[in-house]
Amino acid sequence: MAILESISSPADLRGLSKEELDALTEEIRTFILDKVSKSGGHLSPNLGVVELTLALHLVFDSPTDRFIWDVGHQAYVHKLVTGRMAGFDQLRHTGGLSGYPSREESDHDFVENSHASTSLSYALGHALAGYPGYTVAIIGDGALTGGMAYEALNHIAVTQPERLIIVARNDWL
């Protein structure tokens, strides 16, 4: 866990080589598997977004750029690279880390949500509010089945907000 222990903010990722980033992905998966096997939580969704989350944090500048996870329980990797590694022993326990993004925990979390096809609406609101930086909605094809996602897409098509990015992360589209 040598590399993971050195990460306290997304800025720490930027100095890593490709080989170190590859090693970090394995450290993160091992860490999450170990912690979730003890505390409970969402294992598979987080193992599936390791590279995606690292790429987002390498390209964008959180917390100036906002990530809005449609499936909030996929945010464990995001929590790790935003300085919350020490809290994982109390993941999903009273007084411990939330299983979802939490504004109380970090300036890197903007919306406390779960999967309900809401990320696009939240992201649109943030983009239209004129916050500095980008707003990035991370939504998969499963969430695109909800009516709220379609309503947001219609509104996005009409308003065409600047600095809004939508990541549909599955191969089914």
N, C-alpha and C positions, 0 to 999 in steps of 0.2 A: 504493500500500500504506500510505497515511498512517494510516488508521484501524487496520488490522491491526497495524501496528508499535506502536500505543499500547496494545494489549491484552496484559497480562501475567498477568491473573487474571480469573476470571469476574466479579468485582466491577466490573471496568472496563466491562463491557457495560451495566450498569444506568444509566449516565449518558448513553447514546446515544439520540438521537432516532430516530423511525421511519425517516427518510430516511438517517441514518447507518447504521442497522442494515441497510437495503437495500443501501447502498453496500458495507458490510462483507461481505455475502454474495457479492457479485461479486469483491471483493478475495480472499476465501478461495478461491473457485473458481479464480481465475487463479493464485494462489499454489500450490495443490495440483496443478493441471495442470502448471505449470512444474516443480515439484520432482519429481513422480512421473515425468514424461517423462524426467528425467535419472537418477533413482535406481532406478526401478522401484517397484512397490507396487500398491496397490489403488486405482484411480482412480474408477471409476463408483460404487462403494458410498459413497465419501466425498462425491462431488459431490451425491449424492441425500439426504444427511442434514444439509446445512448449516443450513437453517432449523430443523429438528428439534433439532439440537444447541444452537443459539443459544437456542431457546425453553426447552429444559431448563435451561440455565445461567441464564436470566433468571428462571425460576420457582423453581428449587430453589437451595440454598446448598451447593454442593460446596466442600470435601470433607466437611462435616458430613452432607449428604445424599449418598448413594452412588449412582453410575450403574454398572450392570452391563450391558455390551454383549454380547448373544448373538453377534453377528457382530463380533468384536474388531477386525477390520481396517476397521471403519467408524469408528474412533475418531480419525482424523487431525484432524478439526475440533475435537474435544474436546481433543486434544493442543495445538492452536494456541491455544485460549482459556484453557488452563491453563499458559501460559508456556513452551512448548517450541518456539516458532517458530524460534529460532536453530539448533536441532538438525536441521532438516529437510534440510540438505545431506548429512547422514549417515544419512538414513532407511534402515533395513534393511541397514546396513553394520556390520561388526564394530566394536564400541565405540560405535556410533551409536544413534539412536532405534530402538526396536523398532517393528515394523509392527503391533503389538497393544498393548493396555493393559499397563503395566508398573509394578509397585509400586516397583521401583528408581528409576524415573524421576520419580514424582510421588505425592504424598499423595492426588491426585484419582483414582488408579487403584486399584481394590480387588481385581480378579480378572484374572488373566492368562489369557485364554481366546480361543478362536476360535469358529467356528460349529459347534456340536455340540448344540444344544438344551439347553444347560446353565444359561442365565442365570436361569431361574425357580427352579431348585434353589438356586443360589448366593444369589439374592435372598431366597428364603424363609429360608435359614439366617441371613443377616444380619438380617432382620426379627425372627426369633424369638430371636436372641441379645441383643436389647435395646439395640442401639446407638442413640445419640441420632440424631434426624433421620429422614428418609425413605430408603427403599431403592427405587430405580427400576430395573426391568428393561426394557431396550429389546430387544424381540424382534419379529420379523416373521413373517408367515404361513408362510414357508418353514421356519423353525425349529420351528414348531408341528406339523411332521410327525414329529418325533422322539419316541420313547417316553418319554424322560426329561422332556420338556416336559409330557406328559400326566400322568405320575406327580406332577410338581410341582404341576400344576393341581389334581389330586385332593387333595393334601396341603394346598394353600392353601384349597380349599373347606372342608375340615374344620377347620383351625386358625384361619382368618380372621385372619391377623396384622394388627395395626394398622400404619399407616405404610408399607405396601407398595403400590407403584404399578407397573402393568404397561402398557407402551406397545407395542401392536401397530401398526406403522407403515405397513403396506401397505393398498391398497384392495381386496385380494382377500377379506378376511374378511366 
